[in-house]
């Protein structure tokens, strides 16, 4: 079984050695220690560190990542799995809500760009009308999709 030093792991994954030590202290990814007390990362540790990076990209906190990895000192695997599944479903729903919100924003940008391209904003009255129309559109979208 191949193992990697903290230096090798840092280079391989683009994570600082301090970050790797921090994850170890938190119990997120805790590599084996040699007789010399050095950290030695296994292939499974490398995969878990990649998973951590992916989850961070998806806006998971380190606490949530620890739950997803089962690192909450759970003694019952089913309880750990149930907690992780519930957390993942909650995150999934929040992501869907954010996607819906961003779609609304894109529609508003499309509308604003179309309005400016079609009419242009040459004076305060035109600008006020544009803002009023966009504001009404937000209310309509929120009522329709909310």
FENFEN-V259907 format. One record per residue. N is the residue number from 1. PHI is phi as a letter, one per 30 degrees, with the letter a starting at -180 (999 if undefined). NEAR is the number of other ideal C-beta (glycine too) atoms within 10 Angstrom. Layout:
n->N phi->PHI near->NEAR
n->N phi->PHI near->NEAR
This chain:
n->1 phi->999 near->6
n->2 phi->d near->9
n->3 phi->b near->16
n->4 phi->b near->19
n->5 phi->d near->15
n->6 phi->d near->19
n->7 phi->d near->12
n->8 phi->d near->14
n->9 phi->d near->21
n->10 phi->e near->17
n->11 phi->d near->12
n->12 phi->e near->13
n->13 phi->c near->17
n->14 phi->i near->8
n->15 phi->c near->18
n->16 phi->d near->11
n->17 phi->d near->14
n->18 phi->d near->10
n->19 phi->d near->14
n->20 phi->d near->22
n->21 phi->d near->12
n->22 phi->d near->13
n->23 phi->e near->22
n->24 phi->d near->17
n->25 phi->e near->9
n->26 phi->d near->14
n->27 phi->i near->12
n->28 phi->d near->21
n->29 phi->b near->24
n->30 phi->c near->15
n->31 phi->d near->23
n->32 phi->d near->11
n->33 phi->c near->11
n->34 phi->d near->11
n->35 phi->e near->5
n->36 phi->d near->6
n->37 phi->i near->6
n->38 phi->d near->12
n->39 phi->d near->21
n->40 phi->b near->18
n->41 phi->d near->25
n->42 phi->d near->15
n->43 phi->e near->11
n->44 phi->d near->11
n->45 phi->d near->21
n->46 phi->d near->19
n->47 phi->d near->11
n->48 phi->d near->19
n->49 phi->d near->21
n->50 phi->d near->13
n->51 phi->e near->15
n->52 phi->e near->22
n->53 phi->d near->13
n->54 phi->d near->11
n->55 phi->d near->20
n->56 phi->d near->13
n->57 phi->e near->8
n->58 phi->d near->12
n->59 phi->i near->11
n->60 phi->d near->18
n->61 phi->d near->10
n->62 phi->d near->14
n->63 phi->d near->13
n->64 phi->d near->18
n->65 phi->d near->23
n->66 phi->d near->21
n->67 phi->d near->19
n->68 phi->d near->21
n->69 phi->d near->17
n->70 phi->i near->13
n->71 phi->c near->18
n->72 phi->c near->14
n->73 phi->h near->8
n->74 phi->d near->15
n->75 phi->c near->6
n->76 phi->c near->9
n->77 phi->e near->9
n->78 phi->d near->8
n->79 phi->d near->11
n->80 phi->d near->18
n->81 phi->d near->12
n->82 phi->d near->12
n->83 phi->d near->16
n->84 phi->d near->18
n->85 phi->d near->11
n->86 phi->d near->11
n->87 phi->d near->16
n->88 phi->d near->15
n->89 phi->d near->10
n->90 phi->d near->11
n->91 phi->d near->16
n->92 phi->d near->11
n->93 phi->d near->10
n->94 phi->d near->11
n->95 phi->d near->12
n->96 phi->d near->10
n->97 phi->d near->10
n->98 phi->d near->11
n->99 phi->d near->10
n->100 phi->d near->12
n->101 phi->d near->13
n->102 phi->d near->10
n->103 phi->d near->12
n->104 phi->d near->17
n->105 phi->d near->11
n->106 phi->d near->10
n->107 phi->d near->13
n->108 phi->d near->15
n->109 phi->d near->11
n->110 phi->e near->10
n->111 phi->d near->15
n->112 phi->d near->16
n->113 phi->d near->10
n->114 phi->d near->10
n->115 phi->d near->16
n->116 phi->d near->13
n->117 phi->d near->8
n->118 phi->d near->7
n->119 phi->c near->11
n->120 phi->i near->10
n->121 phi->c near->15
n->122 phi->c near->8
n->123 phi->a near->9
n->124 phi->d near->8
n->125 phi->d near->9
n->126 phi->d near->14
n->127 phi->d near->12
n->128 phi->d near->11
n->129 phi->d near->14
n->130 phi->d near->17
n->131 phi->d near->12
n->132 phi->d near->10
n->133 phi->d near->13
n->134 phi->d near->15
n->135 phi->e near->11
n->136 phi->d near->10
n->137 phi->d near->15
n->138 phi->d near->14
n->139 phi->d near->11
n->140 phi->d near->10
n->141 phi->d near->18
n->142 phi->d near->11
n->143 phi->d near->8
n->144 phi->d near->8
n->145 phi->c near->10
n->146 phi->d near->8
